[in-house]
Amino acid sequence: MPQGPIAILAGAGQLPIQLVSHLERTGQEVRVLAFRGFAEAELQRRAHATVDLLDLKTIMSTLEEWRPQAVSLVGAVRRPGFSALLSAYSLLRNMHEVKEVIARGDDQVLRGAVMLLEERGHRVVGAHELAPDLVAARTLSGSMQPNADDREAIAVGLDLLAALSAFDIGQGAIVARRHVLAIEGPEGTDRMLRRVRGLRQSWFGLRRRKEGGVLIKAAKRGQDLRVDMPTIGPRTIIEADKAGLSGIAVGAGSTFVLEQEETLRTADRLGLFLIAVDLPWMEKPRG
C-alpha cells in the first residue's frame, strides 16, 4: 500500500462522516476536502480544507499538496448546470470531450470526475472498499420478513431498475405488488417517500392504514461503485413507515446501510422488514 493519507472529497449526508470516523478508528491517516454548501456542518468543522464544488484548480492543487495514497468521492451533491460544468471541466480537459461527457447524464459526469483524478495520477477508490462493514451483506435482515405480495413487488422493482439503468435515472423505486408508485429522481429517496406519503393521505391529512408496498434501492446496471452508491439509514426507515410501506429491499454488497444496528432496530420497532437481495446484473457479494 502506498504511503500518504486517504483523501475524502466530501459531499452531503451522513456517509462521509461515518466513513471518516471509521478510518480514524482504524488508525488510518485521513484528509477531508469538504464541498462548501454540501458537506454537513459537523464535517466542515473537521475538514482540512473547504472548497467550492467546481473549483477544480484548487481541488487538484490541494490533492497535489497532500499526495494521498487514494482518493474517495463520498456524499451527495446537486448537479450544477451544464454551462457551469462546462466552464469548470474545460479548464482541465479538451472542450469537445467535456461536452460529450456532460451531455450523457449524471453518471457520466461522475465518471468524468474520476477520470480527471486518475489522469493526474490519483488512485480513486470507493467508500465500500475503505469501509466494507458499512455495506449491506447478503445476510442483512431484521425480525420481519416480506410476504408473497412484497416478494412480487421486489421482483418487479428490480426489473424496473434494471430497465431504467440505461437512462441514468435514480437508484430507487416504490412498488406495491405489480403497481409502480414512484421512481426516484433527482430529489432523492426521502422526498420520493414523502411524495408517496402525500398520495396516500386522506382528506384530513392522515394515512388511513398501512397500505403496503416496498422501497427497492439498488445500484444501476454498469454503475461505477466508486461513486454514488445507494445509501439508507434510520431516517429512511422512518420515512418508509410514514409512507405506509411494508419494508425495504436493498442491493446486497452495493448499498450502504448507515448506523446499521440502529437502522435494524428502527425497522423492527416500526414493524417493517429490511432485507438485502442479490442483483442479477452484479457479481454476488460475500457474506
Backbone hydrogen bonds, N-H to C=O, Kabsch-Sander energy under -0.5 kcal/mol:
donor,donor_aa,acceptor,acceptor_aa,energy
6,I,29,E,-2.5
7,A,5,P,-0.6
7,A,70,A,-2.7
8,I,6,I,-0.6
8,I,31,R,-3.0
9,L,7,A,-0.6
9,L,72,S,-2.8
10,A,8,I,-0.9
10,A,33,L,-2.1
11,G,74,V,-3.1
12,A,76,A,-3.4
18,Q,14,Q,-2.6
19,L,15,L,-2.7
20,V,16,P,-2.5
21,S,17,I,-2.3
22,H,18,Q,-2.3
23,L,19,L,-2.5
24,E,20,V,-2.4
25,R,21,S,-2.3
26,T,22,H,-1.6
27,G,24,E,-1.4
28,Q,23,L,-2.5
31,R,6,I,-2.7
33,L,8,I,-3.0
33,L,31,R,-0.5
34,A,32,V,-0.7
34,A,49,A,-2.6
35,F,10,A,-2.6
36,R,34,A,-0.6
36,R,51,V,-2.7
38,F,35,F,-2.0
39,A,35,F,-2.3
40,E,11,G,-0.5
44,Q,40,E,-2.4
45,R,41,A,-2.0
46,R,42,E,-0.9
47,A,43,L,-1.1
48,H,32,V,-1.7
49,A,32,V,-1.4
51,V,34,A,-2.6
55,D,52,D,-1.7
56,L,54,L,-2.0
59,I,55,D,-2.2
60,M,56,L,-2.8
61,S,57,K,-2.4
62,T,58,T,-2.6
63,L,59,I,-2.2
64,E,60,M,-2.2
65,E,61,S,-1.8
66,W,62,T,-2.2
67,R,63,L,-2.4
69,Q,5,P,-2.2
70,A,5,P,-1.0
71,V,123,R,-2.9
72,S,7,A,-2.6
74,V,9,L,-2.5
74,V,72,S,-0.7
76,A,12,A,-1.6
85,L,81,G,-2.3
86,L,82,F,-2.7
87,S,83,S,-2.3
88,A,84,A,-2.1
89,Y,85,L,-2.9
90,S,86,L,-2.1
91,L,87,S,-0.5
91,L,88,A,-1.0
92,L,89,Y,-1.7
93,R,89,Y,-1.4
98,V,94,N,-2.3
99,K,95,M,-2.2
100,E,96,H,-1.9
101,V,97,E,-2.0
102,I,98,V,-2.5
103,A,99,K,-2.1
104,R,100,E,-0.5
104,R,101,V,-1.0
105,G,102,I,-1.1
109,V,105,G,-1.8
110,L,106,D,-2.3
111,R,107,D,-2.6
112,G,108,Q,-2.3
113,A,109,V,-1.9
114,V,110,L,-2.2
115,M,111,R,-2.6
116,L,112,G,-2.2
117,L,113,A,-2.0
118,E,114,V,-2.7
119,E,115,M,-2.6
120,R,116,L,-1.0
120,R,117,L,-0.5
121,G,118,E,-1.9
122,H,117,L,-2.3
124,V,122,H,-0.7
125,V,71,V,-2.6
125,V,123,R,-0.5
129,E,126,G,-1.0
130,L,126,G,-1.3
131,A,127,A,-2.5
134,L,131,A,-2.0
135,V,132,P,-1.6
136,A,255,T,-3.0
138,R,286,R,-0.6
139,T,287,G,-0.8
140,L,137,A,-1.7
142,G,274,L,-1.2
151,R,147,N,-2.4
152,E,148,A,-2.0
153,A,149,D,-2.2
154,I,150,D,-2.5
155,A,151,R,-2.1
156,V,152,E,-2.3
157,G,153,A,-2.7
158,L,154,I,-2.5
159,D,155,A,-2.0
160,L,156,V,-2.5
161,L,157,G,-2.7
162,A,158,L,-2.2
163,A,159,D,-2.1
164,L,160,L,-2.1
165,S,161,L,-1.0
167,F,164,L,-1.9
168,D,165,S,-1.7
169,I,164,L,-0.8
170,G,168,D,-0.5
173,A,216,I,-1.7
174,I,182,A,-2.6
175,V,214,V,-2.3
176,A,179,H,-2.8
177,R,175,V,-0.5
179,H,176,A,-2.8
180,V,178,R,-0.6
181,L,174,I,-2.8
181,L,179,H,-0.6
182,A,174,I,-1.5
184,E,172,G,-2.9
188,G,185,G,-1.6
192,M,188,G,-1.7
193,L,189,T,-2.5
194,R,190,D,-2.1
195,R,191,R,-2.0
196,V,192,M,-1.9
197,R,193,L,-2.4
198,G,194,R,-2.4
199,L,195,R,-1.8
200,R,196,V,-1.4
201,Q,198,G,-0.9
202,S,206,L,-2.0
205,G,202,S,-2.0
208,R,200,R,-0.6
211,E,209,R,-0.9
212,G,244,G,-2.3
214,V,175,V,-2.9
215,L,247,G,-2.0
216,I,173,A,-3.0
216,I,214,V,-0.6
217,K,215,L,-0.5
217,K,249,A,-2.5
218,A,171,Q,-2.5
223,Q,220,K,-1.8
225,L,223,Q,-0.9
227,V,224,D,-1.8
232,I,256,F,-2.4
236,T,233,G,-0.8
237,I,233,G,-1.4
238,I,234,P,-2.0
239,E,235,R,-2.5
240,A,236,T,-2.3
241,D,237,I,-2.2
242,K,238,I,-2.2
243,A,239,E,-1.5
244,G,241,D,-1.7
245,L,240,A,-2.3
246,S,213,G,-3.0
247,G,213,G,-1.2
248,I,273,F,-2.3
249,A,215,L,-2.8
250,V,275,I,-2.3
251,G,217,K,-1.6
252,A,277,V,-2.9
253,G,136,A,-3.4
254,S,251,G,-1.5
256,F,230,P,-2.9
257,V,134,L,-2.8
258,L,232,I,-2.8
258,L,256,F,-0.6
260,Q,257,V,-0.6
263,T,259,E,-2.9
264,L,260,Q,-2.4
265,R,261,E,-2.3
266,T,262,E,-2.5
267,A,263,T,-2.1
268,D,264,L,-2.5
269,R,265,R,-2.7
270,L,266,T,-2.1
271,G,267,A,-0.8
271,G,268,D,-0.6
272,L,267,A,-2.6
273,F,246,S,-1.8
274,L,144,M,-0.5
275,I,248,I,-2.1
276,A,140,L,-1.2
277,V,250,V,-3.0
282,M,279,L,-2.1
